[in-house]
Amino acid sequence: MSKKERGMLIGSIGAGKSTLARALLGYEAKAIKTQSLTYEDWLVDTPGEYTENPMYYKNIMATSLEVSHVLFIQDATKKKTVFPPGFSTGLNKLPIGVVTKADADRADISRAIEKLKRVIPKGPIVITSAQKREGLDFIRDLVSCTSLKDMRNYVEKQKSEALIFNETLYK
């Protein structure tokens, strides 16, 4: 990854953003409550409050100026999403949908994917488990891509059920 590629993780409180970030950076995947923006290497971790409270959307917008990709995190164990429909289109960055906690007993991966498809009308969705270190290489590789076309080509070459490219608008 070059210095200019950087991903920002956004999602609800407890969605697994920090655990995922730690796993992506090679640390032990354990939960840590993020109190403020955390910059480490190529990742920016955000507090869940930034996404859950629209008053903080300006913080997401400002921080997005410092990154090339935004990772929209959807917990597979949650029935709700905190993202408004089409939220990714309001940020002029490459979107990556990430389903977290795919290995949890209560995980509903199909529901999580459908929630992300409403948020990201066009872009990749990765199914992950930070604990089992599954899907992490896909995220690293996608953050290295510099266009949606590159991301689509990458997804098509992988032929993995843990990686899809969504091109449906609010389906």
matplotlib code that plots the C-alpha trace (Angstrom):
import matplotlib.pyplot as plt

x = [0.0, 1.4, 1.3, -1.7, -4.1, -5.8, -9.1, -11.5, -13.7, -17.2, -20.1, -22.2, -21.0, -19.9, -19.9, -16.4, -14.5, -11.6, -11.3, -11.2, -8.6, -6.4, -6.6, -5.9, -2.8, -1.6, -2.4, -4.5, -8.1, -9.6, -12.3, -11.2, -13.7, -12.6, -13.1, -11.7, -10.3, -7.4, -4.8, -2.5, -0.5, -3.1, -6.2, -8.4, -10.7, -13.7, -16.0, -19.4, -21.0, -19.8, -22.2, -25.0, -25.5, -26.1, -24.7, -21.3, -21.6, -19.5, -16.6, -17.0, -17.0, -13.9, -12.0, -12.9, -10.8, -7.7, -8.5, -8.9, -11.5, -14.3, -15.1, -18.8, -19.0, -22.1, -22.3, -23.8, -25.4, -27.4, -30.8, -30.5, -28.1, -27.1, -26.4, -29.0, -29.7, -27.1, -24.8, -21.7, -22.6, -22.3, -18.6, -16.4, -14.3, -14.1, -16.5, -16.0, -18.8, -17.6, -19.7, -18.1, -18.7, -19.6, -18.5, -20.8, -23.6, -26.3, -24.8, -27.2, -24.8, -27.5, -29.2, -26.0, -25.1, -28.6, -28.1, -24.8, -26.2, -28.6, -25.7, -23.3, -25.1, -21.9, -18.8, -17.4, -18.7, -16.3, -17.5, -15.0, -14.1, -11.5, -11.1, -10.4, -8.6, -10.9, -11.5, -8.7, -6.5, -9.4, -9.8, -6.0, -6.1, -9.2, -7.7, -4.8, -7.2, -7.5, -10.9, -14.3, -13.3, -10.1, -12.1, -14.7, -11.9, -10.2, -13.5, -14.2, -10.7, -11.0, -14.1, -14.8, -18.2, -16.7, -16.4, -19.1, -19.3, -22.7, -24.0, -27.7, -29.3, -31.5, -32.5]
y = [0.0, 3.4, 6.3, 7.9, 5.0, 5.1, 3.7, 5.2, 2.8, 4.0, 2.2, 1.8, 1.5, -2.1, -3.0, -4.3, -1.4, -1.3, -5.1, -5.2, -2.3, -4.1, -7.4, -5.5, -4.0, -7.4, -7.0, -9.3, -8.8, -7.6, -5.0, -1.5, 1.3, 4.2, 7.5, 9.7, 9.5, 7.0, 7.1, 4.2, 3.3, 3.2, 3.2, 5.8, 4.3, 6.5, 6.4, 4.8, 8.0, 9.7, 7.5, 7.1, 10.8, 12.9, 15.9, 14.2, 13.6, 16.8, 14.9, 12.0, 14.4, 16.3, 13.1, 11.6, 14.4, 12.6, 9.1, 7.4, 4.7, 4.6, 1.2, 1.0, -1.6, -3.6, -6.0, -9.4, -9.8, -6.6, -6.2, -2.5, -0.3, 3.2, 4.3, 6.2, 4.8, 5.8, 7.2, 6.3, 8.5, 11.6, 10.9, 11.3, 8.3, 4.7, 2.7, -0.8, -2.5, -4.8, -7.4, -8.0, -10.9, -13.3, -16.2, -15.2, -17.6, -15.0, -13.8, -13.2, -12.5, -12.2, -9.5, -7.6, -7.7, -6.4, -3.5, -2.6, -2.8, 0.1, 2.1, 1.4, 1.4, 0.5, -1.1, -4.2, -5.9, -8.2, -10.8, -10.9, -12.4, -10.5, -13.3, -15.9, -13.4, -14.1, -11.5, -9.2, -9.6, -8.7, -5.4, -4.6, -5.3, -3.3, -0.3, -0.5, -0.2, 3.3, 3.1, 1.3, -0.4, -1.7, -2.9, -4.7, -6.4, -7.5, -8.9, -10.8, -12.4, -13.6, -15.9, -16.0, -16.1, -13.8, -11.0, -9.5, -6.4, -4.6, -2.7, -2.5, 0.7, 0.1, -3.4]
z = [0.0, -0.9, 1.6, -0.1, 0.4, 3.8, 5.0, 7.6, 9.5, 10.3, 12.0, 15.1, 18.6, 19.2, 15.5, 15.7, 14.1, 16.5, 16.7, 12.9, 12.8, 15.3, 13.3, 10.0, 11.6, 12.8, 16.5, 18.7, 17.7, 21.0, 21.6, 22.7, 23.0, 20.7, 22.4, 19.6, 16.1, 16.1, 13.3, 12.9, 9.8, 6.9, 9.1, 10.8, 13.4, 14.4, 17.5, 16.9, 18.1, 14.8, 12.8, 15.3, 15.9, 12.7, 14.6, 14.2, 10.4, 9.9, 11.7, 9.2, 6.3, 7.6, 8.3, 4.9, 3.3, 4.8, 3.4, 0.0, 1.2, 3.7, 5.2, 6.2, 9.1, 9.6, 12.5, 11.3, 14.7, 14.6, 13.0, 12.4, 10.6, 11.5, 8.0, 5.9, 2.5, 0.0, 2.7, 0.8, -2.1, 0.2, 0.6, -2.4, -1.5, -2.6, -0.4, 1.0, 2.9, 5.7, 7.5, 10.9, 13.4, 10.6, 12.8, 15.7, 16.7, 16.0, 12.7, 9.9, 7.0, 4.3, 6.3, 6.9, 3.2, 2.3, 4.8, 3.2, -0.3, 0.7, 2.0, -0.9, -4.2, -6.0, -4.4, -2.8, 0.3, 2.4, 4.9, 7.8, 11.1, 13.0, 15.5, 12.8, 10.6, 7.7, 4.9, 6.1, 3.0, 0.8, 2.7, 2.5, -1.2, -1.8, 0.0, -2.5, -5.4, -6.9, -8.6, -8.5, -11.8, -10.1, -7.1, -9.4, -11.3, -8.1, -6.7, -10.0, -9.9, -6.3, -6.9, -3.2, -1.4, 1.2, -1.4, -3.6, -5.8, -5.4, -8.4, -7.5, -6.5, -3.4, -4.3]

ax = plt.figure().add_subplot(projection="3d")
ax.plot(x, y, z, "-o")
ax.set_aspect("equal")
plt.show()
